[in-house]
Amino acid sequence: MEDTLCIWYNYHAIALMNLSPSQKKGFTFIELVVTIGVFALLSTLAVGNFRNTTKTLSLNSLANLVMSDIRRAQAKGISNQSYPGTNYIAPAVGVSFDSTYDTAYMMFLDVNDDKLNSSLGSSCSGECTERLVIKDGSTISHIKAKRTSGGVGAQLRELDSLHFTFQRPDPEPVIKGKENDNVTRDYYYAEIWLTSRDGLITKKIDVWKTGMIGML
């Protein structure tokens, strides 16, 4: 539609340029109304495209931040360091997501070595070391995972909670989660879906047990 309007506008602009001096005395009322209408329509389309671009860039930025936090947990987990207040050397470090809280996720220290964040909730306590809040109105709309790489287990399943942990010397994550039956399971692959404030734009973060992290 934009291309058609531009062609129409250019055609009439060229036609006006080719008028004789006696014909260039002024626009008719209809020409003026049509020109203003076309200009207003093109402006509206441009503003709409700008807003969509802004939302996409904002969601891309959030997705990159989430991936960066997962990689940050990986870097901490595989480094040989001790943590204040614990007797553990290089315990597992993780990132967890809880479907109950769609505007936040947590970094945690796996003190009890169960590869889960035992401190899921609205506040950061216990194993939680950092609660990361999404402030731009976007949400974590889905967390999903596959139990295996093939067969029946390769079906994507909606999760209530999802936990990635990293522990020295292995850079590959342990992926655990719970489905609606509240049973803790190991997973081969996981997805984190992010959605814009208006629900029109989505981004998907992929995490594989092999350590690969990507965005679509």
FIKOLZA-1660 file (N, C-alpha, C; in steps of 0.1 Angstrom, whole numbers, plus 5000, padded with zeros to 4 digits):
% residues 216
   i   px   py   pz ch aa at
   1 5008 4988 5000  A  M  N
   1 5000 5000 5000  A  M CA
   1 5009 5013 5000  A  M  C
   2 5020 5012 5008  A  E  N
   2 5028 5024 5008  A  E CA
   2 5034 5027 4995  A  E  C
   3 5039 5016 4988  A  D  N
   3 5045 5018 4974  A  D CA
   3 5035 5024 4965  A  D  C
   4 5022 5019 4965  A  T  N
   4 5012 5025 4956  A  T CA
   4 5009 5040 4959  A  T  C
   5 5009 5043 4972  A  L  N
   5 5007 5058 4975  A  L CA
   5 5018 5066 4971  A  L  C
   6 5031 5061 4972  A  C  N
   6 5043 5068 4968  A  C CA
   6 5043 5071 4953  A  C  C
   7 5039 5060 4945  A  I  N
   7 5038 5061 4931  A  I CA
   7 5028 5072 4927  A  I  C
   8 5016 5071 4934  A  W  N
   8 5005 5081 4931  A  W CA
   8 5010 5095 4933  A  W  C
   9 5017 5097 4945  A  Y  N
   9 5021 5110 4949  A  Y CA
   9 5032 5115 4939  A  Y  C
  10 5041 5107 4935  A  N  N
  10 5052 5111 4926  A  N CA
  10 5046 5114 4912  A  N  C
  11 5037 5107 4908  A  Y  N
  11 5030 5109 4895  A  Y CA
  11 5024 5123 4895  A  Y  C
  12 5017 5127 4905  A  H  N
  12 5010 5140 4906  A  H CA
  12 5020 5151 4908  A  H  C
  13 5031 5148 4915  A  A  N
  13 5041 5158 4917  A  A CA
  13 5048 5162 4904  A  A  C
  14 5051 5152 4896  A  I  N
  14 5057 5154 4883  A  I CA
  14 5048 5161 4873  A  I  C
  15 5035 5157 4874  A  A  N
  15 5025 5164 4866  A  A CA
  15 5024 5179 4869  A  A  C
  16 5024 5182 4882  A  L  N
  16 5024 5196 4886  A  L CA
  16 5036 5204 4881  A  L  C
  17 5048 5197 4881  A  M  N
  17 5060 5204 4877  A  M CA
  17 5059 5207 4862  A  M  C
  18 5052 5199 4854  A  N  N
  18 5052 5201 4840  A  N CA
  18 5041 5211 4835  A  N  C
  19 5033 5216 4845  A  L  N
  19 5023 5226 4841  A  L CA
  19 5029 5239 4836  A  L  C
  20 5022 5245 4827  A  S  N
  20 5026 5258 4822  A  S CA
  20 5024 5269 4833  A  S  C
  21 5032 5280 4833  A  P  N
  21 5031 5290 4843  A  P CA
  21 5016 5295 4846  A  P  C
  22 5008 5295 4835  A  S  N
  22 4994 5300 4837  A  S CA
  22 4986 5289 4845  A  S  C
  23 4991 5277 4844  A  Q  N
  23 4984 5266 4851  A  Q CA
  23 4988 5264 4865  A  Q  C
  24 4999 5271 4869  A  K  N
  24 5005 5269 4882  A  K CA
  24 5000 5280 4892  A  K  C
  25 4989 5285 4890  A  K  N
  25 4984 5296 4898  A  K CA
  25 4980 5291 4912  A  K  C
  26 4977 5279 4913  A  G  N
  26 4973 5274 4926  A  G CA
  26 4967 5260 4926  A  G  C
  27 4965 5254 4937  A  F  N
  27 4958 5241 4938  A  F CA
  27 4943 5243 4939  A  F  C
  28 4936 5233 4934  A  T  N
  28 4922 5233 4937  A  T CA
  28 4920 5228 4951  A  T  C
  29 4908 5230 4956  A  F  N
  29 4905 5226 4970  A  F CA
  29 4906 5211 4970  A  F  C
  30 4902 5203 4960  A  I  N
  30 4902 5189 4960  A  I CA
  30 4917 5184 4960  A  I  C
  31 4925 5190 4952  A  E  N
  31 4939 5187 4952  A  E CA
  31 4946 5189 4965  A  E  C
  32 4942 5199 4972  A  L  N
  32 4948 5202 4985  A  L CA
  32 4944 5192 4995  A  L  C
  33 4931 5189 4995  A  V  N
  33 4926 5179 5005  A  V CA
  33 4932 5165 5003  A  V  C
  34 4933 5161 4990  A  V  N
  34 4939 5148 4986  A  V CA
  34 4954 5148 4991  A  V  C
  35 4961 5158 4988  A  T  N
  35 4975 5159 4991  A  T CA
  35 4977 5158 5006  A  T  C
  36 4969 5165 5014  A  I  N
  36 4970 5165 5029  A  I CA
  36 4967 5151 5034  A  I  C
  37 4956 5145 5028  A  G  N
  37 4952 5132 5032  A  G CA
  37 4963 5121 5030  A  G  C
  38 4970 5122 5018  A  V  N
  38 4980 5112 5015  A  V CA
  38 4992 5114 5024  A  V  C
  39 4995 5127 5027  A  F  N
  39 5006 5130 5036  A  F CA
  39 5003 5125 5050  A  F  C
  40 4991 5127 5055  A  A  N
  40 4987 5122 5068  A  A CA
  40 4987 5107 5069  A  A  C
  41 4983 5100 5058  A  L  N
  41 4983 5085 5058  A  L CA
  41 4997 5080 5058  A  L  C
  42 5006 5086 5050  A  L  N
  42 5020 5081 5050  A  L CA
  42 5027 5084 5063  A  L  C
  43 5023 5095 5070  A  S  N
  43 5029 5098 5083  A  S CA
  43 5024 5087 5093  A  S  C
  44 5011 5084 5093  A  T  N
  44 5006 5074 5102  A  T CA
  44 5013 5060 5100  A  T  C
  45 5015 5056 5087  A  L  N
  45 5022 5044 5085  A  L CA
  45 5036 5044 5090  A  L  C
  46 5043 5055 5088  A  A  N
  46 5057 5057 5092  A  A CA
  46 5058 5056 5108  A  A  C
  47 5049 5062 5115  A  V  N
  47 5049 5062 5129  A  V CA
  47 5046 5048 5134  A  V  C
  48 5037 5041 5128  A  G  N
  48 5034 5027 5132  A  G CA
  48 5046 5018 5130  A  G  C
  49 5053 5020 5118  A  N  N
  49 5065 5012 5116  A  N CA
  49 5076 5015 5126  A  N  C
  50 5077 5027 5130  A  F  N
  50 5087 5032 5140  A  F CA
  50 5084 5025 5153  A  F  C
  51 5071 5025 5157  A  R  N
  51 5068 5019 5170  A  R CA
  51 5071 5004 5170  A  R  C
  52 5068 4997 5159  A  N  N
  52 5070 4983 5158  A  N CA
  52 5085 4980 5159  A  N  C
  53 5093 4988 5152  A  T  N
  53 5108 4987 5152  A  T CA
  53 5113 4989 5166  A  T  C
  54 5108 4999 5173  A  T  N
  54 5112 5002 5187  A  T CA
  54 5109 4990 5196  A  T  C
  55 5097 4984 5195  A  K  N
  55 5093 4972 5203  A  K CA
  55 5103 4960 5200  A  K  C
  56 5105 4958 5187  A  T  N
  56 5114 4947 5183  A  T CA
  56 5128 4949 5189  A  T  C
  57 5133 4961 5188  A  L  N
  57 5147 4964 5193  A  L CA
  57 5147 4962 5209  A  L  C
  58 5136 4966 5215  A  S  N
  58 5136 4965 5230  A  S CA
  58 5135 4950 5234  A  S  C
  59 5128 4942 5226  A  L  N
  59 5127 4928 5229  A  L CA
  59 5140 4921 5226  A  L  C
  60 5146 4925 5215  A  N  N
  60 5160 4919 5212  A  N CA
  60 5170 4922 5223  A  N  C
  61 5169 4934 5229  A  S  N
  61 5178 4938 5239  A  S CA
  61 5175 4930 5252  A  S  C
  62 5163 4927 5255  A  L  N
  62 5159 4919 5266  A  L CA
  62 5164 4904 5264  A  L  C
  63 5162 4899 5252  A  A  N
  63 5166 4885 5249  A  A CA
  63 5182 4884 5251  A  A  C
  64 5189 4894 5246  A  N  N
  64 5203 4894 5247  A  N CA
  64 5208 4895 5262  A  N  C
  65 5200 4902 5270  A  L  N
  65 5203 4903 5284  A  L CA
  65 5201 4890 5291  A  L  C
  66 5190 4883 5288  A  V  N
  66 5187 4870 5294  A  V CA
  66 5198 4860 5290  A  V  C
  67 5202 4860 5278  A  M  N
  67 5213 4851 5273  A  M CA
  67 5226 4854 5280  A  M  C
  68 5228 4868 5282  A  S  N
  68 5241 4872 5288  A  S CA
  68 5241 4867 5303  A  S  C
  69 5229 4868 5310  A  D  N
  69 5229 4863 5324  A  D CA
  69 5231 4848 5325  A  D  C
  70 5226 4840 5315  A  I  N
  70 5228 4826 5315  A  I CA
  70 5243 4823 5313  A  I  C
  71 5249 4831 5304  A  R  N
  71 5264 4829 5301  A  R CA
  71 5272 4834 5314  A  R  C
  72 5267 4844 5321  A  R  N
  72 5274 4849 5333  A  R CA
  72 5273 4838 5343  A  R  C
  73 5262 4831 5345  A  A  N
  73 5261 4820 5354  A  A CA
  73 5271 4808 5350  A  A  C
  74 5272 4806 5337  A  Q  N
  74 5281 4796 5332  A  Q CA
  74 5296 4800 5335  A  Q  C
  75 5300 4812 5333  A  A  N
  75 5313 4817 5336  A  A CA
  75 5316 4816 5351  A  A  C
  76 5307 4819 5360  A  K  N
  76 5309 4818 5374  A  K CA
  76 5309 4804 5378  A  K  C
  77 5301 4795 5373  A  G  N
  77 5300 4781 5377  A  G CA
  77 5312 4773 5374  A  G  C
  78 5319 4776 5362  A  I  N
  78 5330 4768 5358  A  I CA
  78 5344 4774 5363  A  I  C
  79 5343 4786 5370  A  S  N
  79 5355 4792 5375  A  S CA
  79 5357 4786 5389  A  S  C
  80 5370 4785 5393  A  N  N
  80 5374 4779 5405  A  N CA
  80 5374 4789 5416  A  N  C
  81 5363 4791 5423  A  Q  N
  81 5362 4802 5433  A  Q CA
  81 5353 4797 5445  A  Q  C
  82 5355 4803 5456  A  S  N
  82 5347 4800 5468  A  S CA
  82 5337 4812 5470  A  S  C
  83 5327 4810 5477  A  Y  N
  83 5316 4820 5479  A  Y CA
  83 5315 4823 5494  A  Y  C
  84 5315 4836 5497  A  P  N
  84 5314 4840 5512  A  P CA
  84 5301 4834 5518  A  P  C
  85 5303 4829 5530  A  G  N
  85 5292 4823 5538  A  G CA
  85 5289 4809 5535  A  G  C
  86 5297 4802 5527  A  T  N
  86 5295 4788 5524  A  T CA
  86 5308 4781 5526  A  T  C
  87 5307 4767 5527  A  N  N
  87 5319 4759 5528  A  N CA
  87 5322 4752 5514  A  N  C
  88 5316 4757 5504  A  Y  N
  88 5318 4751 5491  A  Y CA
  88 5328 4758 5482  A  Y  C
  89 5336 4750 5475  A  I  N
  89 5345 4755 5465  A  I CA
  89 5339 4753 5452  A  I  C
  90 5337 4764 5444  A  A  N
  90 5331 4763 5431  A  A CA
  90 5318 4755 5431  A  A  C
  91 5308 4759 5439  A  P  N
  91 5295 4752 5438  A  P CA
  91 5288 4756 5424  A  P  C
  92 5278 4749 5421  A  A  N
  92 5271 4752 5409  A  A CA
  92 5264 4766 5410  A  A  C
  93 5264 4773 5399  A  V  N
  93 5257 4786 5398  A  V CA
  93 5247 4784 5387  A  V  C
  94 5235 4790 5389  A  G  N
  94 5224 4788 5380  A  G CA
  94 5215 4800 5377  A  G  C
  95 5206 4798 5368  A  V  N
  95 5196 4808 5365  A  V CA
  95 5183 4800 5365  A  V  C
  96 5173 4806 5371  A  S  N
  96 5160 4799 5372  A  S CA
  96 5148 4808 5367  A  S  C
  97 5138 4802 5362  A  F  N
  97 5126 4808 5357  A  F CA
  97 5114 4802 5364  A  F  C
  98 5104 4810 5368  A  D  N
  98 5092 4805 5374  A  D CA
  98 5080 4811 5367  A  D  C
  99 5071 4802 5362  A  S  N
  99 5060 4807 5354  A  S CA
  99 5050 4816 5362  A  S  C
 100 5051 4815 5375  A  T  N
 100 5042 4823 5384  A  T CA
 100 5046 4838 5383  A  T  C
 101 5059 4840 5381  A  Y  N
 101 5064 4854 5381  A  Y CA
 101 5070 4857 5367  A  Y  C
 102 5062 4863 5358  A  D  N
 102 5065 4864 5344  A  D CA
 102 5073 4877 5341  A  D  C
 103 5077 4885 5351  A  T  N
 103 5085 4897 5349  A  T CA
 103 5098 4897 5357  A  T  C
 104 5103 4885 5361  A  A  N
 104 5115 4884 5368  A  A CA
 104 5121 4869 5367  A  A  C
 105 5134 4868 5368  A  Y  N
 105 5141 4855 5369  A  Y CA
 105 5152 4857 5379  A  Y  C
 106 5158 4846 5383  A  M  N
 106 5168 4846 5394  A  M CA
 106 5182 4840 5390  A  M  C
 107 5192 4846 5395  A  M  N
 107 5205 4839 5396  A  M CA
 107 5206 4832 5410  A  M  C
 108 5212 4820 5411  A  F  N
 108 5212 4814 5424  A  F CA
 108 5225 4806 5425  A  F  C
 109 5228 4803 5438  A  L  N
 109 5240 4795 5441  A  L CA
 109 5234 4782 5447  A  L  C
 110 5238 4771 5440  A  D  N
 110 5232 4758 5444  A  D CA
 110 5239 4752 5456  A  D  C
 111 5236 4757 5468  A  V  N
 111 5243 4753 5480  A  V CA
 111 5240 4739 5484  A  V  C
 112 5227 4734 5482  A  N  N
 112 5224 4720 5486  A  N CA
 112 5227 4710 5474  A  N  C
 113 5232 4715 5463  A  D  N
 113 5237 4706 5453  A  D CA
 113 5226 4697 5447  A  D  C
 114 5214 4703 5445  A  D  N
 114 5203 4695 5439  A  D CA
 114 5200 4700 5425  A  D  C
 115 5208 4710 5420  A  K  N
 115 5207 4716 5407  A  K CA
 115 5193 4723 5405  A  K  C
 116 5188 4728 5416  A  L  N
 116 5175 4735 5415  A  L CA
 116 5177 4748 5424  A  L  C
 117 5169 4758 5421  A  N  N
 117 5168 4770 5429  A  N CA
 117 5157 4767 5439  A  N  C
 118 5161 4765 5452  A  S  N
 118 5151 4761 5462  A  S CA
 118 5144 4774 5467  A  S  C
 119 5147 4786 5462  A  S  N
 119 5142 4798 5467  A  S CA
 119 5133 4806 5457  A  S  C
 120 5126 4798 5448  A  L  N
 120 5117 4805 5439  A  L CA
 120 5107 4813 5446  A  L  C
 121 5103 4824 5441  A  G  N
 121 5093 4833 5447  A  G CA
 121 5094 4847 5443  A  G  C
 122 5088 4856 5451  A  S  N
 122 5087 4870 5447  A  S CA
 122 5099 4878 5453  A  S  C
 123 5106 4872 5462  A  S  N
 123 5118 4879 5468  A  S CA
 123 5130 4870 5467  A  S  C
 124 5142 4877 5468  A  C  N
 124 5155 4870 5467  A  C CA
 124 5159 4866 5481  A  C  C
 125 5159 4853 5484  A  S  N
 125 5164 4848 5497  A  S CA
 125 5169 4834 5495  A  S  C
 126 5175 4828 5505  A  G  N
 126 5180 4815 5505  A  G CA
 126 5191 4813 5494  A  G  C
 127 5189 4805 5484  A  E  N
 127 5199 4802 5474  A  E CA
 127 5200 4814 5464  A  E  C
 128 5190 4822 5463  A  C  N
 128 5189 4833 5453  A  C CA
 128 5201 4843 5457  A  C  C
 129 5208 4847 5446  A  T  N
 129 5218 4857 5448  A  T CA
 129 5215 4870 5441  A  T  C
 130 5205 4869 5431  A  E  N
 130 5201 4881 5424  A  E CA
 130 5188 4879 5417  A  E  C
 131 5178 4888 5419  A  R  N
 131 5165 4887 5413  A  R CA
 131 5165 4898 5402  A  R  C
 132 5164 4893 5390  A  L  N
 132 5165 4902 5378  A  L CA
 132 5151 4905 5373  A  L  C
 133 5147 4918 5374  A  V  N
 133 5134 4922 5371  A  V CA
 133 5133 4929 5357  A  V  C
 134 5123 4925 5349  A  I  N
 134 5121 4930 5336  A  I CA
 134 5112 4943 5338  A  I  C
 135 5117 4954 5333  A  K  N
 135 5111 4967 5337  A  K CA
 135 5104 4974 5325  A  K  C
 136 5105 4969 5313  A  D  N
 136 5100 4976 5301  A  D CA
 136 5086 4971 5297  A  D  C
 137 5079 4963 5305  A  G  N
 137 5066 4959 5302  A  G CA
 137 5065 4945 5295  A  G  C
 138 5077 4941 5290  A  S  N
 138 5077 4928 5284  A  S CA
 138 5076 4917 5294  A  S  C
 139 5072 4904 5290  A  T  N
 139 5070 4893 5300  A  T CA
 139 5077 4881 5294  A  T  C
 140 5079 4872 5304  A  I  N
 140 5083 4858 5300  A  I CA
 140 5070 4850 5299  A  I  C
 141 5066 4848 5286  A  S  N
 141 5053 4843 5284  A  S CA
 141 5052 4828 5284  A  S  C
 142 5063 4821 5281  A  H  N
 142 5064 4806 5282  A  H CA
 142 5078 4801 5285  A  H  C
 143 5078 4790 5293  A  I  N
 143 5091 4783 5294  A  I CA
 143 5087 4768 5291  A  I  C
 144 5095 4763 5281  A  K  N
 144 5092 4750 5276  A  K CA
 144 5105 4742 5275  A  K  C
 145 5103 4728 5274  A  A  N
 145 5115 4720 5273  A  A CA
 145 5112 4706 5267  A  A  C
 146 5122 4700 5262  A  K  N
 146 5121 4686 5257  A  K CA
 146 5130 4677 5266  A  K  C
 147 5124 4665 5269  A  R  N
 147 5131 4656 5278  A  R CA
 147 5143 4649 5270  A  R  C
 148 5141 4646 5258  A  T  N
 148 5151 4639 5250  A  T CA
 148 5153 4646 5236  A  T  C
 149 5163 4642 5229  A  S  N
 149 5165 4647 5215  A  S CA
 149 5157 4641 5205  A  S  C
 150 5151 4629 5208  A  G  N
 150 5143 4622 5198  A  G CA
 150 5132 4614 5205  A  G  C
 151 5123 4608 5197  A  G  N
 151 5112 4600 5202  A  G CA
 151 5101 4608 5209  A  G  C
 152 5094 4601 5218  A  V  N
 152 5083 4607 5225  A  V CA
 152 5088 4618 5234  A  V  C
 153 5099 4617 5240  A  G  N
 153 5105 4627 5249  A  G CA
 153 5108 4640 5242  A  G  C
 154 5109 4640 5229  A  A  N
 154 5112 4652 5221  A  A CA
 154 5101 4662 5220  A  A  C
 155 5089 4658 5225  A  Q  N
 155 5078 4667 5225  A  Q CA
 155 5080 4679 5234  A  Q  C
 156 5077 4691 5229  A  L  N
 156 5079 4703 5238  A  L CA
 156 5068 4703 5248  A  L  C
 157 5072 4706 5261  A  R  N
 157 5063 4706 5272  A  R CA
 157 5064 4719 5279  A  R  C
 158 5052 4724 5283  A  E  N
 158 5051 4736 5291  A  E CA
 158 5056 4733 5305  A  E  C
 159 5065 4742 5311  A  L  N
 159 5070 4740 5324  A  L CA
 159 5064 4750 5334  A  L  C
 160 5064 4746 5347  A  D  N
 160 5061 4756 5357  A  D CA
 160 5073 4763 5362  A  D  C
 161 5085 4756 5362  A  S  N
 161 5097 4762 5365  A  S CA
 161 5109 4755 5357  A  S  C
 162 5119 4763 5356  A  L  N
 162 5131 4758 5347  A  L CA
 162 5144 4763 5354  A  L  C
 163 5154 4754 5355  A  H  N
 163 5166 4757 5362  A  H CA
 163 5178 4753 5353  A  H  C
 164 5187 4762 5351  A  F  N
 164 5200 4759 5344  A  F CA
 164 5211 4760 5355  A  F  C
 165 5219 4750 5356  A  T  N
 165 5231 4751 5365  A  T CA
 165 5244 4747 5358  A  T  C
 166 5254 4754 5362  A  F  N
 166 5268 4752 5357  A  F CA
 166 5277 4749 5368  A  F  C
 167 5286 4739 5367  A  Q  N
 167 5295 4736 5377  A  Q CA
 167 5309 4732 5371  A  Q  C
 168 5319 4737 5377  A  R  N
 168 5333 4733 5373  A  R CA
 168 5335 4718 5373  A  R  C
 169 5342 4713 5363  A  P  N
 169 5348 4719 5351  A  P CA
 169 5339 4719 5338  A  P  C
 170 5327 4715 5340  A  D  N
 170 5318 4712 5328  A  D CA
 170 5311 4725 5324  A  D  C
 171 5313 4730 5311  A  P  N
 171 5307 4742 5307  A  P CA
 171 5292 4739 5302  A  P  C
 172 5289 4727 5301  A  E  N
 172 5275 4724 5297  A  E CA
 172 5265 4725 5308  A  E  C
 173 5253 4729 5306  A  P  N
 173 5243 4731 5317  A  P CA
 173 5237 4718 5321  A  P  C
 174 5233 4717 5333  A  V  N
 174 5223 4707 5337  A  V CA
 174 5210 4715 5337  A  V  C
 175 5200 4709 5329  A  I  N
 175 5187 4715 5327  A  I CA
 175 5177 4707 5335  A  I  C
 176 5171 4713 5345  A  K  N
 176 5160 4706 5352  A  K CA
 176 5148 4715 5353  A  K  C
 177 5136 4709 5355  A  G  N
 177 5124 4717 5356  A  G CA
 177 5113 4708 5361  A  G  C
 178 5101 4715 5363  A  K  N
 178 5089 4708 5367  A  K CA
 178 5078 4712 5358  A  K  C
 179 5070 4701 5354  A  E  N
 179 5058 4703 5347  A  E CA
 179 5046 4705 5357  A  E  C
 180 5034 4704 5352  A  N  N
 180 5023 4707 5361  A  N CA
 180 5020 4695 5370  A  N  C
 181 5028 4684 5369  A  D  N
 181 5026 4673 5379  A  D CA
 181 5036 4675 5390  A  D  C
 182 5044 4686 5390  A  N  N
 182 5053 4689 5401  A  N CA
 182 5064 4679 5403  A  N  C
 183 5068 4671 5393  A  V  N
 183 5079 4662 5393  A  V CA
 183 5091 4668 5387  A  V  C
 184 5102 4667 5394  A  T  N
 184 5115 4673 5389  A  T CA
 184 5121 4663 5378  A  T  C
 185 5124 4669 5367  A  R  N
 185 5130 4661 5356  A  R CA
 185 5142 4667 5350  A  R  C
 186 5150 4659 5343  A  D  N
 186 5161 4664 5335  A  D CA
 186 5156 4667 5321  A  D  C
 187 5162 4677 5314  A  Y  N
 187 5157 4680 5301  A  Y CA
 187 5170 4682 5292  A  Y  C
 188 5167 4679 5279  A  Y  N
 188 5177 4680 5269  A  Y CA
 188 5179 4694 5262  A  Y  C
 189 5167 4700 5262  A  Y  N
 189 5166 4713 5255  A  Y CA
 189 5155 4722 5261  A  Y  C
 190 5157 4735 5261  A  A  N
 190 5147 4744 5267  A  A CA
 190 5145 4756 5259  A  A  C
 191 5133 4762 5260  A  E  N
 191 5130 4775 5254  A  E CA
 191 5124 4785 5264  A  E  C
 192 5129 4797 5262  A  I  N
 192 5123 4808 5270  A  I CA
 192 5117 4818 5260  A  I  C
 193 5104 4820 5262  A  W  N
 193 5097 4829 5252  A  W CA
 193 5094 4842 5259  A  W  C
 194 5098 4853 5252  A  L  N
 194 5096 4867 5257  A  L CA
 194 5086 4874 5248  A  L  C
 195 5077 4881 5254  A  T  N
 195 5066 4888 5246  A  T CA
 195 5066 4903 5250  A  T  C
 196 5064 4911 5239  A  S  N
 196 5063 4926 5242  A  S CA
 196 5050 4929 5250  A  S  C
 197 5050 4942 5255  A  R  N
 197 5039 4946 5263  A  R CA
 197 5025 4944 5257  A  R  C
 198 5024 4947 5244  A  D  N
 198 5011 4946 5237  A  D CA
 198 5009 4932 5232  A  D  C
 199 5018 4922 5234  A  G  N
 199 5016 4908 5230  A  G CA
 199 5018 4905 5215  A  G  C
 200 5022 4915 5208  A  L  N
 200 5023 4913 5193  A  L CA
 200 5036 4908 5188  A  L  C
 201 5047 4910 5196  A  I  N
 201 5060 4906 5192  A  I CA
 201 5066 4896 5202  A  I  C
 202 5072 4885 5197  A  T  N
 202 5078 4875 5206  A  T CA
 202 5092 4872 5201  A  T  C
 203 5100 4868 5211  A  K  N
 203 5114 4863 5209  A  K CA
 203 5116 4850 5216  A  K  C
 204 5123 4841 5210  A  K  N
 204 5126 4828 5217  A  K CA
 204 5141 4826 5219  A  K  C
 205 5144 4822 5231  A  I  N
 205 5158 4819 5235  A  I CA
 205 5159 4803 5236  A  I  C
 206 5168 4798 5229  A  D  N
 206 5171 4783 5229  A  D CA
 206 5183 4780 5238  A  D  C
 207 5182 4770 5246  A  V  N
 207 5193 4765 5254  A  V CA
 207 5194 4750 5253  A  V  C
 208 5205 4745 5248  A  W  N
 208 5207 4730 5246  A  W CA
 208 5216 4725 5257  A  W  C
 209 5214 4712 5260  A  K  N
 209 5223 4705 5270  A  K CA
 209 5237 4705 5266  A  K  C
 210 5240 4707 5253  A  T  N
 210 5254 4707 5248  A  T CA
 210 5261 4720 5251  A  T  C
 211 5253 4730 5256  A  G  N
 211 5259 4743 5260  A  G CA
 211 5256 4754 5250  A  G  C
 212 5250 4751 5239  A  M  N
 212 5246 4761 5229  A  M CA
 212 5235 4770 5234  A  M  C
 213 5236 4783 5231  A  I  N
 213 5225 4792 5235  A  I CA
 213 5223 4801 5222  A  I  C
 214 5210 4802 5218  A  G  N
 214 5207 4810 5206  A  G CA
 214 5194 4817 5208  A  G  C
 215 5191 4826 5198  A  M  N
 215 5179 4834 5199  A  M CA
 215 5172 4834 5185  A  M  C
 216 5159 4833 5185  A  L  N
 216 5152 4834 5172  A  L CA
 216 5140 4844 5174  A  L  C
% end
